[in-house]
Amino acid sequence: MGISGWRYAPWRKVFYPAGLPQRRELEFASRKFDSVELNGSFYSLQRPESYQRWHDETPDDFVFTVKGPRYITHMLRLRDSRTALANFFASGVLALGDKLGPILWQLPERHAFDEEQLERFFALLPRSTTAAADLATEHDAKVDGRTHLVARAEHPLRHALEVRSASFVDDRFYDVLRRHDIGLVVADTANRWPLLTEVTSDFVYVRLHGAEELYVSGYSEELLAQWAERIAGWTSGETCPDGLGRDVYVYFDNDAKVHAPFDAIALRALVDAATAS
């Protein structure tokens, strides 16, 4: 349970205490939540020293999820992306070590369902940190001199896909996700894009973008209680097709009015209560 990003000016003196240095904001947030979604990696390749610093500033049991580059999802549109994937994994992601959680891939609204294209892209994705390190060695000159090519910890690597086109409301889409063990992102987007809730992997990835206005509005206690019930159903397996419980990752992205951190704290309390009963 956590937030998408942590460096937001409006959060200062509201969520972050007055006088807290900007460089200590992740340290502060990582004591309030057990996970954060790294979204700066979506806009540009980050540097190994940044990933190393984020690793070092957070508790031992902290988890980062990392958003894949928009260069791959929005510009290449998943085509001919092997080298771009190598650059991404060479850029320092593996410096997170055992704190590295799922990789998030987000497609734009204009990107329609194409089963063959998804099959080709999913086949390229590394499924372990050592496989990611092997792929990273194929990087090009774009990241020369700023790479981290060693898997500090060997563990499986999960991937999740967020879609925004109604063309993905299709059983064939869910089937290809299951064939490749890709998690479908459950994205609440104030009714702007489809809310898909199919369980397609051994984990569920939830992004809460705002209840009524995208990225702006908060969640009422009633709505948070509904999400807590859903999460309890996934973790227990009660609402999963095979009856097996799932790991669940939840991130609030309604950051504009500083709702995200407080909604995450409130939902965590509700989930803890629901799973304890």
ZADO-1210 file (C-alpha; in nm, 4 decimals, padded with zeros to 6 digits):
<atoms>
<atom x="00.0000" y="00.0000" z="00.0000" code="MET" pos="1"/>
<atom x="00.1424" y="00.3350" z="-00.0939" code="GLY" pos="2"/>
<atom x="00.1628" y="00.6297" z="-00.3286" code="ILE" pos="3"/>
<atom x="00.2638" y="00.6957" z="-00.6866" code="SER" pos="4"/>
<atom x="00.5685" y="00.9206" z="-00.6574" code="GLY" pos="5"/>
<atom x="00.6525" y="01.1240" z="-00.3507" code="TRP" pos="6"/>
<atom x="00.8058" y="01.4539" z="-00.4622" code="ARG" pos="7"/>
<atom x="00.5171" y="01.7012" z="-00.4882" code="TYR" pos="8"/>
<atom x="00.5452" y="02.0652" z="-00.3822" code="ALA" pos="9"/>
<atom x="00.1826" y="02.0921" z="-00.2550" code="PRO" pos="10"/>
<atom x="00.2499" y="01.8085" z="-00.0098" code="TRP" pos="11"/>
<atom x="00.5043" y="02.0141" z="00.1809" code="ARG" pos="12"/>
<atom x="00.3731" y="02.1453" z="00.5152" code="LYS" pos="13"/>
<atom x="00.0592" y="01.9340" z="00.4587" code="VAL" pos="14"/>
<atom x="00.1795" y="01.5735" z="00.4483" code="PHE" pos="15"/>
<atom x="00.5487" y="01.6468" z="00.4932" code="TYR" pos="16"/>
<atom x="00.6327" y="01.8371" z="00.8123" code="PRO" pos="17"/>
<atom x="00.7407" y="02.1977" z="00.7868" code="ALA" pos="18"/>
<atom x="01.1161" y="02.2198" z="00.7674" code="GLY" pos="19"/>
<atom x="01.1676" y="01.8664" z="00.6342" code="LEU" pos="20"/>
<atom x="01.4446" y="01.8856" z="00.3703" code="PRO" pos="21"/>
<atom x="01.3326" y="01.7748" z="00.0249" code="GLN" pos="22"/>
<atom x="01.6089" y="01.5163" z="00.0165" code="ARG" pos="23"/>
<atom x="01.4444" y="01.3398" z="00.3144" code="ARG" pos="24"/>
<atom x="01.0933" y="01.3154" z="00.1713" code="GLU" pos="25"/>
<atom x="01.1331" y="00.9547" z="00.0540" code="LEU" pos="26"/>
<atom x="01.2777" y="00.8600" z="00.3918" code="GLU" pos="27"/>
<atom x="00.9712" y="01.0133" z="00.5593" code="PHE" pos="28"/>
<atom x="00.7207" y="00.8555" z="00.3173" code="ALA" pos="29"/>
<atom x="00.8819" y="00.5119" z="00.3468" code="SER" pos="30"/>
<atom x="00.8060" y="00.5138" z="00.7210" code="ARG" pos="31"/>
<atom x="00.4377" y="00.5831" z="00.6492" code="LYS" pos="32"/>
<atom x="00.3932" y="00.3281" z="00.3679" code="PHE" pos="33"/>
<atom x="00.5476" y="-00.0059" z="00.2790" code="ASP" pos="34"/>
<atom x="00.5710" y="00.0636" z="-00.0927" code="SER" pos="35"/>
<atom x="00.6046" y="00.3442" z="-00.3462" code="VAL" pos="36"/>
<atom x="00.5506" y="00.3450" z="-00.7203" code="GLU" pos="37"/>
<atom x="00.8490" y="00.5020" z="-00.8979" code="LEU" pos="38"/>
<atom x="00.7029" y="00.7047" z="-01.1836" code="ASN" pos="39"/>
<atom x="00.9958" y="00.9256" z="-01.2825" code="GLY" pos="40"/>
<atom x="01.1216" y="00.6278" z="-01.4854" code="SER" pos="41"/>
<atom x="00.8171" y="00.6698" z="-01.7105" code="PHE" pos="42"/>
<atom x="00.9322" y="01.0113" z="-01.8293" code="TYR" pos="43"/>
<atom x="01.3062" y="00.9470" z="-01.8626" code="SER" pos="44"/>
<atom x="01.5701" y="00.6893" z="-01.7822" code="LEU" pos="45"/>
<atom x="01.6942" y="00.7375" z="-01.4279" code="GLN" pos="46"/>
<atom x="02.0526" y="00.6871" z="-01.3143" code="ARG" pos="47"/>
<atom x="02.2031" y="00.3966" z="-01.1171" code="PRO" pos="48"/>
<atom x="02.3074" y="00.6279" z="-00.8333" code="GLU" pos="49"/>
<atom x="01.9456" y="00.7412" z="-00.7931" code="SER" pos="50"/>
<atom x="01.8161" y="00.3855" z="-00.7641" code="TYR" pos="51"/>
<atom x="02.0970" y="00.3070" z="-00.5198" code="GLN" pos="52"/>
<atom x="02.0095" y="00.6104" z="-00.3078" code="ARG" pos="53"/>
<atom x="01.6393" y="00.5185" z="-00.3032" code="TRP" pos="54"/>
<atom x="01.7344" y="00.1667" z="-00.1958" code="HIS" pos="55"/>
<atom x="01.9526" y="00.2952" z="00.0852" code="ASP" pos="56"/>
<atom x="01.7016" y="00.5509" z="00.2169" code="GLU" pos="57"/>
<atom x="01.4204" y="00.3005" z="00.2758" code="THR" pos="58"/>
<atom x="01.3588" y="00.0202" z="00.5300" code="PRO" pos="59"/>
<atom x="01.4775" y="-00.3319" z="00.4589" code="ASP" pos="60"/>
<atom x="01.1267" y="-00.4629" z="00.3848" code="ASP" pos="61"/>
<atom x="01.0269" y="-00.1713" z="00.1603" code="PHE" pos="62"/>
<atom x="00.9113" y="-00.2426" z="-00.1966" code="VAL" pos="63"/>
<atom x="00.9402" y="-00.0260" z="-00.5067" code="PHE" pos="64"/>
<atom x="00.7387" y="-00.0817" z="-00.8183" code="THR" pos="65"/>
<atom x="00.8862" y="00.0812" z="-01.1275" code="VAL" pos="66"/>
<atom x="00.6940" y="00.2330" z="-01.4167" code="LYS" pos="67"/>
<atom x="00.8299" y="00.1360" z="-01.7562" code="GLY" pos="68"/>
<atom x="00.9348" y="00.4139" z="-01.9966" code="PRO" pos="69"/>
<atom x="00.6763" y="00.5922" z="-02.2093" code="ARG" pos="70"/>
<atom x="00.9331" y="00.5727" z="-02.4892" code="TYR" pos="71"/>
<atom x="00.8442" y="00.2030" z="-02.5100" code="ILE" pos="72"/>
<atom x="00.4693" y="00.2285" z="-02.4501" code="THR" pos="73"/>
<atom x="00.3752" y="00.5615" z="-02.6065" code="HIS" pos="74"/>
<atom x="00.6403" y="00.6259" z="-02.8738" code="MET" pos="75"/>
<atom x="00.7494" y="00.2839" z="-02.9932" code="LEU" pos="76"/>
<atom x="00.4008" y="00.1547" z="-02.9141" code="ARG" pos="77"/>
<atom x="00.5660" y="-00.1713" z="-02.7967" code="LEU" pos="78"/>
<atom x="00.7218" y="-00.2302" z="-03.1431" code="ARG" pos="79"/>
<atom x="01.0919" y="-00.3117" z="-03.1901" code="ASP" pos="80"/>
<atom x="01.1505" y="-00.2489" z="-02.8220" code="SER" pos="81"/>
<atom x="01.4238" y="-00.4965" z="-02.7287" code="ARG" pos="82"/>
<atom x="01.7046" y="-00.2388" z="-02.7187" code="THR" pos="83"/>
<atom x="01.4844" y="00.0116" z="-02.5348" code="ALA" pos="84"/>
<atom x="01.4044" y="-00.2587" z="-02.2785" code="LEU" pos="85"/>
<atom x="01.7761" y="-00.3320" z="-02.2422" code="ALA" pos="86"/>
<atom x="01.8451" y="00.0375" z="-02.1816" code="ASN" pos="87"/>
<atom x="01.5715" y="00.0525" z="-01.9188" code="PHE" pos="88"/>
<atom x="01.7012" y="-00.2461" z="-01.7229" code="PHE" pos="89"/>
<atom x="02.0600" y="-00.1230" z="-01.7626" code="ALA" pos="90"/>
<atom x="01.9725" y="00.2211" z="-01.6244" code="SER" pos="91"/>
<atom x="01.9864" y="00.1142" z="-01.2608" code="GLY" pos="92"/>
<atom x="01.6582" y="-00.0655" z="-01.1876" code="VAL" pos="93"/>
<atom x="01.8468" y="-00.3708" z="-01.0625" code="LEU" pos="94"/>
<atom x="02.0266" y="-00.1597" z="-00.8003" code="ALA" pos="95"/>
<atom x="01.7027" y="-00.1809" z="-00.6010" code="LEU" pos="96"/>
<atom x="01.7963" y="-00.5411" z="-00.5229" code="GLY" pos="97"/>
<atom x="01.5369" y="-00.7316" z="-00.3239" code="ASP" pos="98"/>
<atom x="01.3296" y="-00.4133" z="-00.2914" code="LYS" pos="99"/>
<atom x="01.2335" y="-00.4364" z="-00.6592" code="LEU" pos="100"/>
<atom x="00.8673" y="-00.5265" z="-00.7039" code="GLY" pos="101"/>
<atom x="00.6577" y="-00.5424" z="-01.0219" code="PRO" pos="102"/>
<atom x="00.7276" y="-00.3408" z="-01.3349" code="ILE" pos="103"/>
<atom x="00.4282" y="-00.1332" z="-01.4481" code="LEU" pos="104"/>
<atom x="00.3557" y="-00.0797" z="-01.8175" code="TRP" pos="105"/>
<atom x="00.0883" y="00.1748" z="-01.9107" code="GLN" pos="106"/>
<atom x="-00.0593" y="00.2035" z="-02.2596" code="LEU" pos="107"/>
<atom x="-00.2178" y="00.5274" z="-02.3856" code="PRO" pos="108"/>
<atom x="-00.5893" y="00.5540" z="-02.4614" code="GLU" pos="109"/>
<atom x="-00.5280" y="00.5521" z="-02.8374" code="ARG" pos="110"/>
<atom x="-00.3516" y="00.2150" z="-02.8157" code="HIS" pos="111"/>
<atom x="-00.6044" y="-00.0508" z="-02.9199" code="ALA" pos="112"/>
<atom x="-00.5972" y="-00.4206" z="-02.8400" code="PHE" pos="113"/>
<atom x="-00.3676" y="-00.6176" z="-03.0710" code="ASP" pos="114"/>
<atom x="-00.3199" y="-00.9747" z="-02.9544" code="GLU" pos="115"/>
<atom x="-00.0174" y="-01.0533" z="-03.1721" code="GLU" pos="116"/>
<atom x="00.1589" y="-00.7333" z="-03.0704" code="GLN" pos="117"/>
<atom x="00.1087" y="-00.8098" z="-02.7003" code="LEU" pos="118"/>
<atom x="00.2340" y="-01.1651" z="-02.7517" code="GLU" pos="119"/>
<atom x="00.5576" y="-01.0355" z="-02.9059" code="ARG" pos="120"/>
<atom x="00.6125" y="-00.7742" z="-02.6356" code="PHE" pos="121"/>
<atom x="00.5386" y="-01.0063" z="-02.3450" code="PHE" pos="122"/>
<atom x="00.7824" y="-01.2625" z="-02.4877" code="ALA" pos="123"/>
<atom x="01.0613" y="-01.0032" z="-02.4569" code="LEU" pos="124"/>
<atom x="01.0016" y="-00.9237" z="-02.0902" code="LEU" pos="125"/>
<atom x="01.2545" y="-01.0751" z="-01.8473" code="PRO" pos="126"/>
<atom x="01.0937" y="-01.2905" z="-01.5793" code="ARG" pos="127"/>
<atom x="01.3740" y="-01.2809" z="-01.3249" code="SER" pos="128"/>
<atom x="01.6289" y="-01.0282" z="-01.2106" code="THR" pos="129"/>
<atom x="01.9130" y="-01.2340" z="-01.3606" code="THR" pos="130"/>
<atom x="01.7286" y="-01.2466" z="-01.6943" code="ALA" pos="131"/>
<atom x="01.6882" y="-00.8687" z="-01.6699" code="ALA" pos="132"/>
<atom x="02.0624" y="-00.8344" z="-01.6077" code="ALA" pos="133"/>
<atom x="02.1342" y="-01.0477" z="-01.9142" code="ASP" pos="134"/>
<atom x="01.9030" y="-00.8324" z="-02.1263" code="LEU" pos="135"/>
<atom x="02.0632" y="-00.5167" z="-01.9868" code="ALA" pos="136"/>
<atom x="02.3972" y="-00.6132" z="-02.1442" code="THR" pos="137"/>
<atom x="02.2357" y="-00.5470" z="-02.4844" code="GLU" pos="138"/>
<atom x="02.2042" y="-00.1756" z="-02.4086" code="HIS" pos="139"/>
<atom x="02.3186" y="00.0781" z="-02.6659" code="ASP" pos="140"/>
<atom x="02.5246" y="00.3970" z="-02.6410" code="ALA" pos="141"/>
<atom x="02.2339" y="00.5905" z="-02.4888" code="LYS" pos="142"/>
<atom x="02.3280" y="00.4672" z="-02.1417" code="VAL" pos="143"/>
<atom x="02.7018" y="00.4202" z="-02.1850" code="ASP" pos="144"/>
<atom x="02.8839" y="00.5178" z="-01.8682" code="GLY" pos="145"/>
<atom x="02.5706" y="00.5100" z="-01.6542" code="ARG" pos="146"/>
<atom x="02.4703" y="00.1462" z="-01.6190" code="THR" pos="147"/>
<atom x="02.4117" y="-00.1116" z="-01.3466" code="HIS" pos="148"/>
<atom x="02.4280" y="-00.4582" z="-01.5012" code="LEU" pos="149"/>
<atom x="02.4303" y="-00.6880" z="-01.1986" code="VAL" pos="150"/>
<atom x="02.1314" y="-00.8488" z="-01.0292" code="ALA" pos="151"/>
<atom x="02.1975" y="-00.7827" z="-00.6606" code="ARG" pos="152"/>
<atom x="01.9270" y="-01.0304" z="-00.5637" code="ALA" pos="153"/>
<atom x="01.7924" y="-01.3238" z="-00.7622" code="GLU" pos="154"/>
<atom x="01.4140" y="-01.3369" z="-00.7641" code="HIS" pos="155"/>
<atom x="01.1226" y="-01.3591" z="-01.0069" code="PRO" pos="156"/>
<atom x="01.0270" y="-01.0391" z="-01.1853" code="LEU" pos="157"/>
<atom x="00.6601" y="-00.9530" z="-01.2209" code="ARG" pos="158"/>
<atom x="00.4993" y="-00.7313" z="-01.4839" code="HIS" pos="159"/>
<atom x="00.1642" y="-00.5499" z="-01.4827" code="ALA" pos="160"/>
<atom x="-00.0188" y="-00.3799" z="-01.7695" code="LEU" pos="161"/>
<atom x="-00.2533" y="-00.0810" z="-01.7451" code="GLU" pos="162"/>
<atom x="-00.4742" y="-00.0166" z="-02.0479" code="VAL" pos="163"/>
<atom x="-00.7099" y="00.2696" z="-02.1294" code="ARG" pos="164"/>
<atom x="-00.8853" y="00.1738" z="-02.4519" code="SER" pos="165"/>
<atom x="-01.2284" y="00.0102" z="-02.4383" code="ALA" pos="166"/>
<atom x="-01.1037" y="-00.2319" z="-02.7060" code="SER" pos="167"/>
<atom x="-00.9303" y="-00.4266" z="-02.4264" code="PHE" pos="168"/>
<atom x="-01.2631" y="-00.5293" z="-02.2766" code="VAL" pos="169"/>
<atom x="-01.2216" y="-00.8645" z="-02.4470" code="ASP" pos="170"/>
<atom x="-01.1778" y="-01.2204" z="-02.3198" code="ASP" pos="171"/>
<atom x="-00.8912" y="-01.2655" z="-02.5676" code="ARG" pos="172"/>
<atom x="-00.7018" y="-00.9918" z="-02.3846" code="PHE" pos="173"/>
<atom x="-00.7460" y="-01.1577" z="-02.0465" code="TYR" pos="174"/>
<atom x="-00.6375" y="-01.4898" z="-02.1981" code="ASP" pos="175"/>
<atom x="-00.3113" y="-01.3499" z="-02.3384" code="VAL" pos="176"/>
<atom x="-00.2334" y="-01.1932" z="-02.0000" code="LEU" pos="177"/>
<atom x="-00.2865" y="-01.5283" z="-01.8305" code="ARG" pos="178"/>
<atom x="-00.0753" y="-01.7137" z="-02.0872" code="ARG" pos="179"/>
<atom x="00.2155" y="-01.4810" z="-02.0158" code="HIS" pos="180"/>
<atom x="00.1481" y="-01.4394" z="-01.6418" code="ASP" pos="181"/>
<atom x="00.1018" y="-01.0616" z="-01.6698" code="ILE" pos="182"/>
<atom x="-00.1013" y="-00.8809" z="-01.4037" code="GLY" pos="183"/>
<atom x="-00.3922" y="-00.6683" z="-01.5227" code="LEU" pos="184"/>
<atom x="-00.3924" y="-00.3288" z="-01.3531" code="VAL" pos="185"/>
<atom x="-00.7184" y="-00.2461" z="-01.1783" code="VAL" pos="186"/>
<atom x="-00.7311" y="00.1279" z="-01.2502" code="ALA" pos="187"/>
<atom x="-00.9978" y="00.3505" z="-01.0974" code="ASP" pos="188"/>
<atom x="-01.0046" y="00.6575" z="-01.3227" code="THR" pos="189"/>
<atom x="-01.3194" y="00.8521" z="-01.2272" code="ALA" pos="190"/>
<atom x="-01.5086" y="00.6651" z="-01.5030" code="ASN" pos="191"/>
<atom x="-01.2857" y="00.8076" z="-01.7765" code="ARG" pos="192"/>
<atom x="-01.1412" y="00.4704" z="-01.8795" code="TRP" pos="193"/>
<atom x="-01.2630" y="00.1119" z="-01.8269" code="PRO" pos="194"/>
<atom x="-01.2322" y="-00.0396" z="-01.4801" code="LEU" pos="195"/>
<atom x="-01.1094" y="-00.3946" z="-01.5438" code="LEU" pos="196"/>
<atom x="-01.0953" y="-00.6359" z="-01.2522" code="THR" pos="197"/>
<atom x="-00.9993" y="-00.9722" z="-01.4037" code="GLU" pos="198"/>
<atom x="-00.7355" y="-01.1607" z="-01.2036" code="VAL" pos="199"/>
<atom x="-00.4730" y="-01.2734" z="-01.4554" code="THR" pos="200"/>
<atom x="-00.1603" y="-01.3503" z="-01.2492" code="SER" pos="201"/>
<atom x="-00.0482" y="-01.4394" z="-00.8975" code="ASP" pos="202"/>
<atom x="-00.0748" y="-01.0743" z="-00.7938" code="PHE" pos="203"/>
<atom x="-00.3162" y="-00.7844" z="-00.8334" code="VAL" pos="204"/>
<atom x="-00.1990" y="-00.4304" z="-00.9068" code="TYR" pos="205"/>
<atom x="-00.4361" y="-00.1444" z="-00.8199" code="VAL" pos="206"/>
<atom x="-00.4003" y="00.2235" z="-00.9170" code="ARG" pos="207"/>
<atom x="-00.6465" y="00.4698" z="-00.7651" code="LEU" pos="208"/>
<atom x="-00.6401" y="00.7873" z="-00.9734" code="HIS" pos="209"/>
<atom x="-00.9345" y="00.9691" z="-00.8139" code="GLY" pos="210"/>
<atom x="-01.2959" y="00.8925" z="-00.7314" code="ALA" pos="211"/>
<atom x="-01.4709" y="01.1744" z="-00.9176" code="GLU" pos="212"/>
<atom x="-01.2029" y="01.3881" z="-01.0826" code="GLU" pos="213"/>
<atom x="-00.8915" y="01.2304" z="-01.2294" code="LEU" pos="214"/>
<atom x="-00.5769" y="01.2886" z="-01.0176" code="TYR" pos="215"/>
<atom x="-00.7627" y="01.5439" z="-00.8031" code="VAL" pos="216"/>
<atom x="-01.0496" y="01.4120" z="-00.5927" code="SER" pos="217"/>
<atom x="-01.0147" y="01.2006" z="-00.2818" code="GLY" pos="218"/>
<atom x="-01.1991" y="00.8896" z="-00.1679" code="TYR" pos="219"/>
<atom x="-01.4789" y="00.8941" z="00.0865" code="SER" pos="220"/>
<atom x="-01.4778" y="00.6553" z="00.3800" code="GLU" pos="221"/>
<atom x="-01.7519" y="00.4561" z="00.2069" code="GLU" pos="222"/>
<atom x="-01.5503" y="00.4184" z="-00.1138" code="LEU" pos="223"/>
<atom x="-01.2360" y="00.3273" z="00.0764" code="LEU" pos="224"/>
<atom x="-01.4344" y="00.0609" z="00.2617" code="ALA" pos="225"/>
<atom x="-01.5431" y="-00.0826" z="-00.0741" code="GLN" pos="226"/>
<atom x="-01.1836" y="-00.0982" z="-00.1919" code="TRP" pos="227"/>
<atom x="-01.0787" y="-00.2582" z="00.1362" code="ALA" pos="228"/>
<atom x="-01.3406" y="-00.5290" z="00.0794" code="GLU" pos="229"/>
<atom x="-01.2117" y="-00.5917" z="-00.2737" code="ARG" pos="230"/>
<atom x="-00.8536" y="-00.6138" z="-00.1505" code="ILE" pos="231"/>
<atom x="-00.9516" y="-00.8564" z="00.1259" code="ALA" pos="232"/>
<atom x="-01.1232" y="-01.0733" z="-00.1366" code="GLY" pos="233"/>
<atom x="-00.8086" y="-01.0857" z="-00.3480" code="TRP" pos="234"/>
<atom x="-00.5682" y="-01.1520" z="-00.0593" code="THR" pos="235"/>
<atom x="-00.7865" y="-01.4292" z="00.0805" code="SER" pos="236"/>
<atom x="-00.8629" y="-01.5764" z="-00.2614" code="GLY" pos="237"/>
<atom x="-01.2375" y="-01.5516" z="-00.2006" code="GLU" pos="238"/>
<atom x="-01.2926" y="-01.3500" z="-00.5185" code="THR" pos="239"/>
<atom x="-01.0159" y="-01.5132" z="-00.7252" code="CYS" pos="240"/>
<atom x="-01.1188" y="-01.7707" z="-00.9869" code="PRO" pos="241"/>
<atom x="-00.8996" y="-02.0467" z="-00.8410" code="ASP" pos="242"/>
<atom x="-00.9660" y="-01.9585" z="-00.4768" code="GLY" pos="243"/>
<atom x="-00.5986" y="-01.8838" z="-00.4111" code="LEU" pos="244"/>
<atom x="-00.4953" y="-01.5633" z="-00.2384" code="GLY" pos="245"/>
<atom x="-00.2977" y="-01.2998" z="-00.4265" code="ARG" pos="246"/>
<atom x="-00.0334" y="-01.0475" z="-00.3359" code="ASP" pos="247"/>
<atom x="-00.1893" y="-00.7048" z="-00.3823" code="VAL" pos="248"/>
<atom x="-00.0112" y="-00.3780" z="-00.4625" code="TYR" pos="249"/>
<atom x="-00.2150" y="-00.0576" z="-00.4227" code="VAL" pos="250"/>
<atom x="-00.1060" y="00.2949" z="-00.5174" code="TYR" pos="251"/>
<atom x="-00.2898" y="00.6250" z="-00.4930" code="PHE" pos="252"/>
<atom x="-00.2268" y="00.8662" z="-00.7791" code="ASP" pos="253"/>
<atom x="-00.4726" y="01.1417" z="-00.6744" code="ASN" pos="254"/>
<atom x="-00.1889" y="01.3672" z="-00.5736" code="ASP" pos="255"/>
<atom x="-00.2982" y="01.7132" z="-00.6973" code="ALA" pos="256"/>
<atom x="-00.4862" y="01.8104" z="-00.3799" code="LYS" pos="257"/>
<atom x="-00.2732" y="01.6033" z="-00.1409" code="VAL" pos="258"/>
<atom x="-00.5386" y="01.3316" z="-00.1046" code="HIS" pos="259"/>
<atom x="-00.3080" y="01.0443" z="-00.2040" code="ALA" pos="260"/>
<atom x="-00.1016" y="00.9989" z="00.1147" code="PRO" pos="261"/>
<atom x="-00.3955" y="01.0377" z="00.3509" code="PHE" pos="262"/>
<atom x="-00.6188" y="00.8077" z="00.1443" code="ASP" pos="263"/>
<atom x="-00.3414" y="00.5465" z="00.1455" code="ALA" pos="264"/>
<atom x="-00.3088" y="00.5662" z="00.5229" code="ILE" pos="265"/>
<atom x="-00.6855" y="00.5388" z="00.5687" code="ALA" pos="266"/>
<atom x="-00.7175" y="00.2446" z="00.3294" code="LEU" pos="267"/>
<atom x="-00.4304" y="00.0626" z="00.4978" code="ARG" pos="268"/>
<atom x="-00.6139" y="00.0836" z="00.8299" code="ALA" pos="269"/>
<atom x="-00.9348" y="-00.0494" z="00.6729" code="LEU" pos="270"/>
<atom x="-00.7533" y="-00.3343" z="00.4991" code="VAL" pos="271"/>
<atom x="-00.5717" y="-00.4312" z="00.8176" code="ASP" pos="272"/>
<atom x="-00.9048" y="-00.4391" z="01.0011" code="ALA" pos="273"/>
<atom x="-01.0747" y="-00.6393" z="00.7246" code="ALA" pos="274"/>
<atom x="-00.8005" y="-00.8989" z="00.6982" code="THR" pos="275"/>
<atom x="-00.7745" y="-00.9369" z="01.0766" code="ALA" pos="276"/>
<atom x="-01.1446" y="-01.0135" z="01.1201" code="SER" pos="277"/>
</atoms>
